[in-house]
Amino acid sequence: MRTLFKGFASDGRSEPERKTILVENDRIIAVEKEIYGSSAADRIYSFKDEIISPGFIDVHGHSDMSAPAAPAAESRHFQGVTGEISGNCGLSPFPVTGMNREHLQNLYADYSIKINWDDLPGYRNFLDGKKIRLRLHPLCGHNTLRAAVAGYEKKELSDSELKKMQLMLTEALKSGAAGMSAGLLYAPGCFAGDREITELMKTIAACDKVFAIHLRSEGEKLLESLYETLSCAGKAGLKKVEISHLKTAGKSNWHKLDAVMEMISDFRSTGMDVRFDRYPYIESQTMLSVILPAPFDTMPDREITRTLRLKPQAVSDIRHALQKRGTSDWERWRITGTTHPHWKNFIGRKYTELPGDRIEAVVEQLTFDAVSATIGAAGMSAENMSRIITSPLCMAGSDGFALDHDSPSGNSHPRSFGAVAKFIRLRLDSGISIGNTVKAVTSAPAEFFSLPETGFLSPGKKADITIFSPDEIDSHADFTDPRRAASGIRLTMFDGSITHF
């Protein structure tokens, strides 16, 4: 099957130019100003004002298990995304040992998938059997890696444990992992010190891969956390660092963006390629358990549920701590995910809009199943968000999931269906050219993560193609209708097959 596309085309290496692109089966075979001959293609698509682009790449996703559960990946194709860097924030579905298998199985229970693999090749074989319409490029998650060796307890690793982690990481990187991710806000990654992170960075550097990090703090300790990461990377000789969903969380921290950008510039001047991703929303989403006091703030979510069910004093401690939270906190928090039979009816609603006692709503969700309980939190600056997204160092990262429109599992943050389209809209509205905007979601991530087959409109590359209207592309998904398809996407092609038109 041959398909011919005619129109303005760009993959970020130049501004849009009139091109003709010929696809045969799953590959691009020609990109010319004109391809003559009536037998050149079985299907011909001509576009007047739309842009022909490589399929968009989301550099920060969590579709590791949602994609095999929803292989059509409609939330991706509806906004032109055909590729994703998965395994972010320290969580990946490999490596798996007796130390972390049960925890991971419980964590992914909503997807009804049996984890019967041990490593990245095994996970890849599992994905291949699902025929997923999304090109996943997994990172090896630090939390998963640490737990595979030492479990989820708070401890400093021994030399032998750290060496074992490095060997397992090397195996994952040589098997095709795009790099390693860390989520130092979450257990057990939060127990890692500079020595552990630096030694693992040396392993990443030796394979010339990327280190992507959810910083230890994105608010009060933002600058300290950023310096911790970049100074460790410098000691390790690491060249590629990505700051995940860069933000200044909390109004008292909004002023820190200048210092953040200056620090990134300083480390870049040493030869370190530091970049960042961002979603175009000022409300984040994370686990509900992050609002809890010590010692719950470092407990795995499954352990929180077990503790609340068995220890009445733990429930009292949480109630007492939450009573100290001010009205401003409750006004900026909303339920974004839970399997609790009552509270799931209020997904998308703010805690100040709930009937009954909001503290009991938190306790009941955590006691029922903390693993499924997520929270949306406002507290970011729209001005800072715009500055971050319009930076030439920024790539699009949804922090979302591959979902179908009627997927039974997933979350209610609008970013899964809308982040990349809205990211493009904000860049274009700010005056950034079409070519540079396309670059941020195609060739830039392909080069940074060393993705050999995608990100460019070149002969031999995979036929992942998105055609969009630069005037109309946008997302109108919100917390009340989070699965609304993006506008302005005329066509999405994945592996030579049209998946959205």
MARLUM-928913 format. One record per residue (C-alpha): residue in one letter; x, y, z. Coordinates in steps of 0.5 Angstrom, whole numbers, plus 500, padded with zeros to 3 digits. Example, Ala and Ser with C-alpha at 12.3 -4.5 7.8 and 13.67 -1.06 7.14 Angstrom:
% residues 2
a525491516 s527498514 
***
This chain:
% residues 501
m500500500 r503507498 t500513501 l502520498 f501527502 k502534499 g502540503 f507544507 a511540511 s516541517 d520537522 g523543526 r529543521 s526549517 e520553517 p514549513 e516548505 r511545500 k513538500 t511531497 i512525502 l511518499 v510512504 e510505503 n507500508 d510503515 r516507512 i517514509 i521512502 a521519499 v521526501 e521531495 k518538492 e514534487 i513526486 y510525479 g507519476 s499517477 s502510480 a506513485 a501512490 d494508492 r492514496 i493521495 y492527501 s493534499 f493539504 k492547503 d494550509 e495545514 i502542516 i505535515 s509534521 p512527524 g508524529 f509528536 i513525541 d511526548 v517526553 h514525559 g508520560 h506514564 s503509559 d507503561 m501499563 s495504560 a497503553 p497495553 a490496557 a488501551 p492499545 a488504541 a491509545 e486514543 s488520548 r495520544 h492520537 f487525538 q492530539 g497527534 v502524539 t505517536 g511516541 e512517548 i518517553 s515512558 g517510565 n518517568 c518519575 g522513578 l517508576 s518503570 p515496570 f522493570 p526490572 v522485577 t525481582 g522477588 m523484592 n518488588 r514484584 e508484589 h508491590 l508493582 q503488581 n498491586 l500498584 y498496577 a492492579 d487496575 y489494569 s488487570 i495485567 k499479570 i507481571 n510475568 w517478566 d523480569 d527485565 l526490559 p526485553 g521481557 y516487558 r518489550 n515482548 f509483552 l508490549 d509486542 g503482543 k498487545 k499491538 i499498541 r498504537 l504508540 r511508540 l513507547 h521509549 p521506556 l526509561 c528505567 g525507573 h530508579 n524507584 t523500581 l530499580 r532500587 a526496590 a528490585 v535490589 a533492596 g525493597 y522499599 e525500606 k528506608 k536504608 e542506605 l545501600 s551497601 d556497596 s554490593 e547493593 l549499589 k553495584 k548490583 m543496581 q548499576 l549492573 m541491572 l541499570 t547497565 e543491562 a536495561 l540501558 k544496553 s537493552 g534499549 a532503555 a532511553 g535512560 m534512567 s528516571 a528518578 g522521583 l526523589 l519525592 y517518592 a519512596 p524508596 g527513591 c527519597 f531515601 a537515596 g543520597 d548523593 r552518593 e547513590 i545518585 t552520582 e554512582 l548511578 m549517573 k556514572 t552508569 i548512565 a554517562 a557511560 c552509555 d551516553 k543516555 v539521559 f537522566 a530525567 i528527574 h522529578 l526533583 r526532590 s522538591 e519543586 g517548591 e520550598 k527546596 l526547589 l533551588 e537546593 s534540589 l536542582 y543544585 e543537588 t541534581 l546538577 s552537581 c551530582 a551530574 g557534573 k561529578 a558523574 g560526567 l553526565 k551530559 k544529558 v539531564 e532532563 i528536569 s521533569 h515537569 l519544571 k515548575 t515553581 a510550586 g507554591 k506562590 s511563595 n516560590 w514563584 h520568584 k525563584 l524561576 d530566574 a534563579 v532556576 m534558569 e540562571 m542555574 i541551568 s544556564 d550555568 f551548568 r549548560 s555552559 t560547562 g557542556 m552539560 d545538556 v540540561 r533541558 f526540561 d519538559 r512541562 y505540561 p501547559 y496547566 i497550573 e494544576 s498538577 q496531579 t500526584 m498521589 l494523595 s499521600 v503526598 i499531603 l500526609 p505528615 a511524617 p512518617 f506517612 d510521607 t515516606 m511510606 p509506599 d502507598 r500500599 e503500606 i499506608 t492503606 r495497611 t497501616 l490505616 r486499616 l490496622 k492502627 p487506629 q492511632 a495512625 v488514623 s488519628 d494522627 i492523620 r486527622 h490531627 a495533621 l490535616 q486539621 k492544621 r491545613 g489552612 t483553607 s487555602 d490548601 w483545601 e481550596 r486548591 w486541592 r481536588 i480529587 t482526581 g482519582 t480514587 t476507587 h472508593 p465507591 h462513594 w468518592 k469516585 n463519584 f466526585 i472525581 g474532578 r471536584 k475540589 y475538596 t471545598 e465542594 l465535597 p459534601 g460532608 d467532612 r473533607 i478530612 e474524612 a474524605 v481523605 v482518610 e476514607 q480514600 l487512603 t484507607 f480504601 d486504597 a491509597 v494506590 s489509586 a488515590 t490521586 i490529587 g490535583 a493541586 a493548584 g499553586 m503554579 s504561576 a501562569 e506567567 n512562569 m508556566 s508560559 r516562560 i518555561 i514552555 t516558550 s523556552 p527553547 l530548552 c523546553 m519539550 a512537551 g511532557 s504531558 d505527565 g499523562 f496516560 a495513553 l487512554 d481510550 h475515550 d471510554 s477506558 p475504565 s481506568 g485512568 n485519571 s481525570 h486530569 p485533562 r493533560 s492526558 f488528552 g490535551 a497537553 v501536547 a496540543 k495545548 f503546549 i503547541 r497552541 l501556547 r508556543 l504559537 d500564540 s507567544 g510568537 i514562536 s515560529 i511554526 g518550525 n521551532 t514549535 v514543531 k521542533 a520542540 v515536539 t519532534 s526532532 a528535539 p526530543 a528525538 e535527538 f535528545 f533521547 s537518541 l530515537 p533513531 e527511527 t522517529 g522525529 f524527522 l520527515 s526523512 p526517507 g527510511 k524513518 k518510521 a511513517 d509516524 i506523521 t501528524 i497533520 f495539523 s492546523 p496551526 d490556526 e486551530 i490546534 d488546541 s485543547 h479544550 a479538555 d478540562 f477537569 t469536568 d470533561 p477531561 r477526555 r475531550 a479530543 a483536541 s481540535 g485542529 i488535528 r487533521 l490526521 t494522525 m498516522 f502511526 d506505522 g504507516 s496506518 i491512519 t489512526 h485518526 f482522521 
***
